[in-house]
Amino acid sequence: MPRAIRAIGLMSGTSLDGVDAALLETDGEGLLRRGAAMSTPYTREERLLLRMALEEAMGWEPGAPMPEVVAEAERHLTFVHAKAVKALLEKAGLAAHDVDLIGFHGQTVLHQPERRRTVQIGLGEVLASLTGIDVVNDFRAADVAAGGQGAPFVPLYHRALVRSMGLPGTVAVVNIGGVGNVTFIGEDGTLIAFDTGPGNALVDDWAQRHLNEPMDANGELARLGDVDEEALARMMDHPFFLRRPPKSLDRFDFTDEAVAHLSPADGAATLTAFTAAAISRSLLHMPELPRNFIICGGGRHNPVLMEELRARIPSRVVRAEDVDWEGDNIEAEAFAYLAVRSLRGLPLSEPGTTGVPEPMTGGRLHRAGRALA
């Protein structure tokens, strides 16, 4: 029986809010012992640097050198992650030698699976050197190179969590970060996963523009507005929603153009409803109605969004904490889990999760002090 490996998972999502770090002891299969976790928010300047990198990456052609602002963001991001590891070790009362592995997702700056291209910035060999802990990164590249969507990439961990909790019936796990995604888990363990549409990204950008704040905290602006049903219908007419899975999105695949004429409050209300309507539309691509929808990610903190979800989904809709999960830590825990699977040569994705032709392993291992291909 494989031994449990103590790993740290690190996640920086498309919401650009900070670095999530979580400890997990796992064999990469059914054994899960969740440990300490914490979030390190980005400063305003760091969010600006990452936003500049995302915008610059949109014009980065294959084969061209990495744009300098992207390279600068990659260097800075790596040091921020090293600080997050140090802070988590201090919180847990552990030393570097007490941890076997780090799963370092990095920051997605470009996602073009139709061109067999996805880029997550982050210097794995530098992080290994700075922390003294072996690092696995570059999780998605092998999947995309083989013809997969490279996303969503957390479904195998979702299934392991559901099994460990003994939750009955079919379950849908929804993550609402910058982009929304869903994992359908059948009673027999069948996985179907795909991106649902915008998560928090459009609302966050709207709040930044109109409130000079990184998000609509607690849905306060949306609460003051009314949903413009005509604008919502136009946004829901996007061909992405009828496209059958597997499918994934880049953060910039949707815009707020349809609500540009609305007041700040009505725009926030409509964009919040759009996120919920997009998640509800995902039911078209499931073989049956899940008994439970479990909501993870930052979006679950928005009470207006949660109300919209409960109004639009005819199932029990609960927050991660209602089933004893830590909703802010799921993706960080998942990349600890996937790092262990990568180390053991186990698949990170399946045909039902990304559309890859066959179960696919991946990741790149960097030993502390030296990098291995």
C-alpha positions, -999 to 999 in steps of 0.1 A, spaced: 0 0 0 15 34 -10 25 56 19 9 89 26 29 118 13 27 152 30 23 179 3 16 216 1 -7 227 -27 -5 263 -40 -32 279 -61 -35 314 -77 -67 316 -96 -82 337 -123 -98 360 -97 -63 373 -90 -71 377 -53 -41 359 -38 -23 327 -31 -41 298 -14 -19 273 4 -30 241 20 -14 210 35 -26 175 26 -14 141 35 -25 117 8 -15 86 -13 -30 103 -43 -60 80 -42 -85 75 -14 -64 86 16 -70 122 25 -59 140 56 -64 177 53 -42 200 73 -35 237 79 -44 262 52 -42 299 46 -46 326 20 -21 354 12 -39 383 -5 -21 400 -33 -14 437 -29 -30 462 -52 3 465 -70 7 428 -74 -29 425 -88 -20 453 -113 12 435 -124 -7 402 -129 -35 420 -148 -9 436 -171 6 402 -176 -28 387 -186 -35 415 -210 0 413 -226 -3 375 -229 -34 379 -251 -11 389 -280 17 365 -272 21 344 -304 34 308 -302 72 306 -306 76 342 -296 97 351 -266 78 356 -233 68 392 -231 88 411 -205 59 420 -183 49 384 -182 84 374 -173 85 400 -145 52 388 -132 65 352 -132 95 361 -112 76 381 -86 48 355 -84 73 328 -76 87 347 -47 52 355 -34 45 317 -34 77 310 -16 66 334 12 32 317 13 50 283 18 70 298 47 39 313 63 20 280 61 49 261 76 50 285 105 13 283 110 15 245 110 46 244 132 65 225 106 99 228 90 107 223 53 121 188 59 87 178 73 71 183 39 77 159 9 63 179 -20 48 211 -33 21 212 -60 26 246 -76 -1 255 -101 12 290 -109 -10 316 -126 -28 310 -158 -21 338 -182 -31 321 -215 -55 293 -222 -59 283 -258 -66 245 -259 -78 248 -295 -42 258 -304 -29 231 -280 -15 258 -258 -19 267 -221 5 288 -200 8 289 -162 36 311 -151 57 302 -121 94 291 -118 92 256 -104 130 252 -100 133 285 -83 105 277 -58 122 243 -50 155 262 -44 138 289 -22 118 264 -1 141 234 0 111 212 -10 106 192 -42 81 209 -65 57 197 -92 43 223 -116 32 226 -152 2 203 -146 -19 211 -176 6 211 -205 6 173 -212 -32 172 -213 -35 201 -238 -6 187 -259 -26 154 -262 -57 172 -274 -75 178 -240 -90 210 -228 -65 213 -199 -94 223 -177 -111 218 -154 -83 201 -135 -97 195 -100 -124 169 -107 -104 139 -96 -100 156 -62 -136 165 -61 -145 128 -66 -120 117 -38 -136 143 -14 -171 131 -22 -162 95 -17 -143 103 16 -175 120 29 -198 92 18 -222 116 3 -252 98 -12 -266 100 -48 -253 121 -76 -234 153 -67 -223 184 -86 -193 203 -73 -192 239 -86 -161 261 -82 -167 298 -87 -134 315 -92 -127 339 -121 -142 313 -143 -169 289 -132 -166 251 -135 -186 221 -125 -179 184 -118 -207 159 -121 -201 128 -100 -223 98 -106 -231 72 -80 -207 49 -98 -180 75 -98 -185 86 -134 -170 121 -139 -182 148 -163 -166 182 -159 -164 214 -178 -162 252 -175 -197 267 -171 -189 303 -181 -179 334 -162 -174 331 -125 -164 362 -106 -142 377 -133 -168 400 -150 -183 412 -117 -148 418 -102 -138 438 -133 -171 458 -130 -164 465 -93 -129 476 -101 -142 500 -128 -171 515 -108 -160 511 -72 -122 510 -75 -125 478 -55 -112 444 -65 -147 427 -60 -183 434 -52 -179 424 -15 -209 405 -2 -228 414 -34 -235 449 -19 -236 467 -52 -256 440 -69 -281 440 -40 -289 477 -49 -297 469 -86 -321 451 -108 -314 424 -133 -318 436 -169 -334 405 -184 -329 416 -220 -291 420 -214 -290 387 -196 -308 370 -224 -282 384 -249 -253 371 -229 -269 337 -225 -273 335 -262 -235 329 -265 -228 297 -284 -205 284 -257 -235 273 -236 -249 249 -261 -215 234 -270 -212 200 -256 -184 192 -231 -155 189 -229 -151 226 -230 -130 252 -212 -126 290 -211 -100 317 -210 -108 345 -185 -113 369 -213 -137 348 -235 -167 368 -221 -170 405 -218 -194 429 -200 -203 447 -233 -240 438 -230 -243 457 -197 -221 486 -205 -251 510 -207 -265 500 -173 -260 518 -140 -233 504 -117 -258 486 -95 -279 472 -124 -248 460 -142 -235 443 -110 -269 426 -105 -271 414 -141 -235 401 -142 -241 382 -109 -273 367 -124 -253 358 -155 -229 337 -135 -258 319 -118 -276 314 -151 -245 300 -168 -241 274 -139 -278 265 -142 -274 260 -179 -248 233 -172 -277 210 -163 -282 205 -201 -250 185 -202 -256 162 -172 -272 127 -175 -294 134 -146 -302 161 -120 -277 160 -92 -292 156 -57 -267 181 -43 -249 211 -57 -218 220 -35 -205 255 -41 -168 261 -36 -145 291 -44 -148 328 -37 -183 331 -53 -199 312 -24 -192 343 -2 -215 364 -23 -250 360 -8 -267 376 -39 -250 350 -61 -260 322 -38 -297 334 -38 -296 335 -76 -282 299 -77 -309 286 -54 -336 303 -75 -323 288 -107 -312 252 -97 -339 227 -87 -316 208 -64 -302 213 -29 -276 240 -32 -251 242 -3 -219 259 5 -188 237 9 -188 243 47 -222 227 49 -206 194 41 -175 200 63 -152 211 35 -131 243 35 -144 260 4 -114 284 1 -89 256 2 -103 230 -22 -82 240 -52 -50 243 -32 -56 209 -16 -63 196 -51 -29 206 -64 -13 189 -35 -33 158 -44 -24 161 -81 13 166 -73 13 133 -54 -5 116 -83 21 131 -107 49 117 -85 33 83 -86 26 84 -124 -12 84 -119 -36 102 -142 -44 138 -135 -72 140 -161 -96 117 -179 -117 118 -211 -147 128 -191 -130 158 -174 -110 174 -202 -117 154 -233 -82 140 -234 -82 108 -255 -71 86 -225 -63 91 -188 -33 114 -188 -6 120 -162 15 151 -163 34 177 -143 71 185 -141 92 175 -111 119 199 -97 141 185 -70 152 210 -44 184 224 -59 180 209 -94 153 205 -120 143 173 -137 125 171 -170 
